[in-house]
């Protein structure tokens, strides 16, 4: 049995999955914002309760999706918008609390892994997962495994410059004209929202240019969209057609699809951080 935890800014959720992906248990509790020790205790408590209910007896694998990344140099959390995690040895503290190995991954990577394992991109060799929500993130899965990268930032598409942008929009990361400042849900709302046809057309053109850069670099089989903006059905018709202008190929086979698991993709992906072949 595998357990996945999605550590969000406002809620922390656990799921238990059987080998075939069936959901066995789910629980959601408030995240103790600003309190690192309580965050560790909350995750440990969720695991202990889940195992007690399912009779796992401390034997389940544990994966955790976080809104940041673990430094490959120090083992400390970095780049987390849940800022009380930054600079903390979260994995080591969880392993001590649970007396077992724990795997951590960025929440966008967990989303991509979920959709590549048994979601909208199941069976694809190379998958790029996109989060279009309050922020913008990305994750890459190659042959069923998350691509972490030399700096543990693979897939941080939201904090690369928007192609063609010259407005100098400030981003919370300290840089300007990040893709996130143009493609997040709040960015769309600030320009008029999805009911404003002109605003939506600008958004679609920007999304097409930004995704074309992913296709030119990574050439994925499937791009899966998640987050609140992914619910705009017209994106799946218009963006692939617009994208062709920017892709360096005479034919674009990459599919752009909506996620299958919705808000559950992150927590399911955390559970799949322990693949069957390594059990």
Backbone torsions as a table, in degrees:
resi	resn	phi	psi	omega
1	UNK	NA	141.1	179.3
2	UNK	-119.2	139.8	176.6
3	UNK	-111.2	137.4	175.0
4	UNK	-122.6	139.8	178.0
5	UNK	-124.1	131.6	174.1
6	UNK	-107.2	108.6	-178.6
7	UNK	-92.4	98.3	-179.5
8	UNK	-99.1	174.6	-179.2
9	UNK	-70.5	-28.6	-177.6
10	UNK	-118.3	-23.9	179.5
11	UNK	-139.6	152.4	174.8
12	UNK	-122.7	129.2	-173.8
13	UNK	-126.1	143.7	174.8
14	UNK	-121.6	146.7	175.0
15	UNK	-136.6	146.6	173.1
16	UNK	-114.8	129.1	-178.9
17	UNK	-118.2	140.3	169.8
18	UNK	-79.5	172.2	-178.5
19	UNK	-57.9	-31.7	-178.2
20	UNK	-90.2	9.1	177.8
21	UNK	89.5	0.3	177.8
22	UNK	-68.1	139.6	177.8
23	UNK	-80.6	125.0	-179.3
24	UNK	-101.1	-27.3	-175.8
25	UNK	-164.2	149.7	175.5
26	UNK	-149.4	139.3	175.3
27	UNK	-146.0	143.4	-180.0
28	UNK	-131.9	134.3	179.1
29	UNK	-135.6	160.3	176.5
30	UNK	-65.6	143.0	174.2
31	UNK	-81.1	131.0	178.3
32	UNK	-76.0	83.8	-173.7
33	UNK	-57.9	134.2	175.5
34	UNK	81.3	-1.3	-175.5
35	UNK	-122.7	100.3	-175.8
36	UNK	-65.9	-48.4	-178.0
37	UNK	-59.9	-40.5	178.6
38	UNK	-68.4	-30.9	176.8
39	UNK	-64.4	-46.3	177.3
40	UNK	-60.4	-44.3	-179.5
41	UNK	-64.9	-36.4	179.1
42	UNK	-63.5	-45.8	179.4
43	UNK	-63.9	-45.3	178.9
44	UNK	-60.6	-40.2	179.0
45	UNK	-64.8	-39.5	177.5
46	UNK	-62.3	-42.9	179.6
47	UNK	-64.6	-46.2	-178.3
48	UNK	-62.8	-41.4	179.5
49	UNK	-67.7	-40.4	-179.7
50	UNK	-63.0	-44.1	-179.3
51	UNK	-67.8	-35.0	178.0
52	UNK	-65.4	-41.0	-178.9
53	UNK	-68.3	-33.6	-174.5
54	UNK	-101.6	1.1	178.0
55	UNK	67.0	33.8	-177.1
56	UNK	-83.4	-24.7	174.1
57	UNK	59.7	41.2	176.5
58	UNK	75.7	19.6	-176.0
59	UNK	-106.5	-6.8	-175.7
60	UNK	-74.6	146.7	171.7
61	UNK	-75.8	150.7	-175.9
62	UNK	-129.3	124.4	173.2
63	UNK	-123.1	143.7	-176.5
64	UNK	-130.5	126.8	173.4
65	UNK	-94.6	130.5	-175.4
66	UNK	-126.1	154.5	179.0
67	UNK	-84.7	52.3	-178.3
68	UNK	-177.5	-151.8	-179.1
69	UNK	-146.0	158.6	176.5
70	UNK	-97.5	124.6	178.9
71	UNK	-61.7	132.1	177.5
72	UNK	-76.6	-12.0	-179.4
73	UNK	-92.0	-50.6	-173.2
74	UNK	-102.4	-19.5	-173.8
75	UNK	78.1	5.9	179.9
76	UNK	-95.3	156.5	-179.3
77	UNK	-76.0	139.9	177.5
78	UNK	-136.7	160.9	173.0
79	UNK	62.3	20.3	-178.8
80	UNK	-87.3	128.9	174.4
81	UNK	-76.1	-13.3	164.4
82	UNK	-84.9	83.7	-161.3
83	UNK	-63.3	-21.3	-180.0
84	UNK	-69.7	-9.0	175.8
85	UNK	-85.8	-25.1	-173.6
86	UNK	-63.2	136.7	-179.8
87	UNK	77.8	9.7	-177.5
88	UNK	-110.4	145.8	179.3
89	UNK	-85.0	68.1	-170.5
90	UNK	-60.8	-46.7	-177.9
91	UNK	-62.3	-45.4	-179.7
92	UNK	-62.0	-39.8	-179.6
93	UNK	-69.1	-37.6	177.3
94	UNK	-68.4	-39.6	178.4
95	UNK	-63.4	-37.2	177.3
96	UNK	-67.8	-39.8	-178.2
97	UNK	-70.3	-31.8	-174.6
98	UNK	-105.0	-6.7	178.7
99	UNK	56.3	45.1	177.2
100	UNK	-165.4	164.5	174.5
101	UNK	-66.0	144.9	177.7
102	UNK	-130.0	139.1	175.8
103	UNK	-107.2	136.6	177.8
104	UNK	-115.6	149.3	173.3
105	UNK	-154.6	154.1	173.7
106	UNK	-58.5	145.2	-175.4
107	UNK	-63.8	-31.8	176.7
108	UNK	-69.3	-35.3	174.4
109	UNK	-63.5	-39.2	177.5
110	UNK	-64.1	-40.8	176.0
111	UNK	-57.9	-48.5	-178.9
112	UNK	-62.9	-41.3	-179.6
113	UNK	-64.6	-41.1	178.1
114	UNK	-59.3	-48.3	-176.7
115	UNK	-71.3	-28.4	177.6
116	UNK	-77.5	-29.0	-176.2
117	UNK	-78.6	-54.5	-178.9
118	UNK	-146.2	32.7	-179.0
119	UNK	-117.1	-144.8	-173.6
120	UNK	-68.3	-19.0	-179.8
121	UNK	-112.6	20.7	-178.6
122	UNK	-55.9	130.6	178.4
123	UNK	92.8	-12.4	-179.5
124	UNK	-77.7	146.9	-178.4
125	UNK	-77.8	-44.3	-178.1
126	UNK	-126.0	121.1	-175.8
127	UNK	-126.7	133.4	171.6
128	UNK	-114.6	121.8	179.3
129	UNK	-100.8	135.9	-176.3
130	UNK	-120.9	130.9	172.3
131	UNK	-104.7	118.6	176.6
132	UNK	-115.9	82.1	-176.7
133	UNK	-133.9	-138.0	176.1
134	UNK	-57.5	-36.3	170.3
135	UNK	-121.8	-175.8	178.1
136	UNK	-127.4	125.8	179.8
137	UNK	-137.1	173.3	178.5
138	UNK	-152.9	156.7	177.4
139	UNK	-148.4	149.9	-177.2
140	UNK	-121.4	133.9	175.9
141	UNK	-124.1	127.5	179.3
142	UNK	-121.4	118.6	180.0
143	UNK	51.8	43.3	174.3
144	UNK	84.1	2.8	-179.9
145	UNK	-123.1	141.0	178.4
146	UNK	-67.8	133.6	173.2
147	UNK	-86.7	114.4	-176.8
148	UNK	-89.3	-46.7	179.1
149	UNK	94.6	162.3	-176.5
150	UNK	-64.1	-27.0	-179.0
151	UNK	-112.2	9.8	-178.2
152	UNK	60.0	32.7	179.3
153	UNK	-128.0	15.7	179.2
154	UNK	-56.9	131.8	179.3
155	UNK	91.7	-0.1	-179.4
156	UNK	-75.7	61.1	-176.5
157	UNK	-66.1	-32.0	-176.3
158	UNK	-66.6	-19.1	-178.2
159	UNK	-115.1	35.3	165.4
160	UNK	-110.3	157.8	-176.3
161	UNK	-66.2	138.8	174.0
162	UNK	-65.1	124.3	179.1
163	UNK	-56.4	127.2	177.1
164	UNK	83.3	-2.6	-176.5
165	UNK	-76.5	139.5	178.0
166	UNK	-136.6	11.0	-174.3
167	UNK	-77.0	-22.7	-176.9
168	UNK	71.3	39.3	179.4
169	UNK	-69.4	126.9	179.9
170	UNK	-75.0	142.9	177.6
171	UNK	-115.6	153.4	-179.9
172	UNK	-60.1	-21.4	-178.7
173	UNK	-76.5	-6.8	179.6
174	UNK	99.5	-5.8	179.1
175	UNK	-103.3	-177.5	-176.5
176	UNK	-127.0	149.3	176.5
177	UNK	59.9	29.9	172.5
178	UNK	-61.8	149.6	177.5
179	UNK	-52.8	-37.0	-179.5
180	UNK	-57.3	-34.7	-177.1
181	UNK	-72.3	-11.8	179.4
182	UNK	-110.4	-27.8	-170.4
183	UNK	-115.4	0.3	176.0
184	UNK	-71.0	163.6	174.9
185	UNK	-58.5	-47.6	177.2
186	UNK	-60.4	-34.5	178.6
187	UNK	-65.5	-42.0	176.9
188	UNK	-64.5	-42.7	180.0
189	UNK	-62.2	-38.5	-178.1
190	UNK	-66.2	-23.2	-179.3
191	UNK	-95.9	1.5	177.1
192	UNK	131.6	-16.1	176.4
193	UNK	83.7	174.1	-174.6
194	UNK	-70.2	-11.3	177.0
195	UNK	-88.9	-7.4	176.9
196	UNK	-93.1	109.7	-173.1
197	UNK	-60.3	-41.7	-179.7
198	UNK	-65.0	-41.7	179.1
199	UNK	-64.3	-40.6	-178.5
200	UNK	-68.5	-38.1	178.3
201	UNK	-65.9	-39.4	175.8
202	UNK	-63.0	-42.2	179.6
203	UNK	-61.0	-46.3	-178.5
204	UNK	-62.6	-40.5	178.5
205	UNK	-64.7	-41.2	178.7
206	UNK	-66.4	-42.0	179.1
207	UNK	-63.2	-40.2	178.9
208	UNK	-62.5	-44.2	179.2
209	UNK	-64.8	-42.5	-178.1
210	UNK	-66.7	-40.6	179.1
211	UNK	-72.3	-30.5	176.6
212	UNK	-60.8	-35.2	178.5
213	UNK	-65.8	-33.9	175.9
214	UNK	-67.5	-43.2	179.7
215	UNK	-63.7	-43.2	180.0
216	UNK	-64.2	-31.6	-177.5
217	UNK	-89.0	-46.4	-170.5
218	UNK	-105.7	-28.3	-178.6
219	UNK	51.8	56.3	-177.4
220	UNK	-72.2	156.6	173.6
221	UNK	-70.8	-40.0	-175.4
222	UNK	-138.9	139.9	167.6
223	UNK	-113.8	121.5	-179.1
224	UNK	-105.1	129.2	178.9
225	UNK	-98.0	136.7	175.4
226	UNK	-135.0	-179.2	-175.6
227	UNK	86.6	169.1	-174.2
228	UNK	-58.9	-37.8	-177.6
229	UNK	-68.0	-23.0	-179.0
230	UNK	-64.7	-11.9	179.5
231	UNK	-79.9	-4.1	176.0
232	UNK	-78.5	102.7	-171.3
233	UNK	-62.4	-29.6	-176.6
234	UNK	-67.0	-18.7	179.2
235	UNK	-59.5	-34.3	-173.0
236	UNK	-77.7	-12.6	174.3
237	UNK	-98.6	-46.0	-171.4
238	UNK	-80.9	-42.6	-173.9
239	UNK	-64.6	-44.5	177.4
240	UNK	-58.7	-37.0	179.1
241	UNK	-69.3	-42.2	178.7
242	UNK	-66.9	-33.1	-175.3
243	UNK	-64.6	-28.0	-175.4
244	UNK	-57.3	-32.1	-178.7
245	UNK	-63.0	-26.3	-172.0
246	UNK	-106.6	-8.4	-179.2
247	UNK	-88.0	133.7	-175.2
248	UNK	-83.0	65.0	-178.8
249	UNK	-160.9	154.7	177.1
250	UNK	-82.8	-7.1	179.9
251	UNK	-150.1	137.8	-179.8
252	UNK	-115.8	107.2	-179.3
253	UNK	-93.0	-13.0	-179.4
254	UNK	-60.3	127.6	178.0
255	UNK	-92.7	140.6	172.9
256	UNK	-110.6	117.7	-171.8
257	UNK	-130.8	158.3	175.0
258	UNK	-83.0	145.6	179.0
259	UNK	-60.5	154.9	177.7
260	UNK	-93.7	-35.2	-170.1
261	UNK	-98.9	-0.9	174.5
262	UNK	57.0	-134.6	-178.2
263	UNK	-65.8	-12.6	-179.2
264	UNK	-86.6	-7.8	-174.7
265	UNK	-62.0	-41.1	-177.7
266	UNK	-62.1	-47.3	-177.2
267	UNK	-71.7	-34.1	176.8
268	UNK	-67.5	-41.0	178.6
269	UNK	-63.3	-36.2	176.6
270	UNK	-60.8	-40.0	177.5
271	UNK	-64.8	-36.6	-177.8
272	UNK	-79.4	2.0	174.4
273	UNK	-61.0	-19.3	174.0
274	UNK	-105.9	92.7	-177.9
275	UNK	-71.0	160.6	-177.0
276	UNK	-60.5	-33.6	-175.7
277	UNK	-69.6	-13.8	-178.7
278	UNK	-110.5	11.8	179.8
279	UNK	-81.1	NA	NA
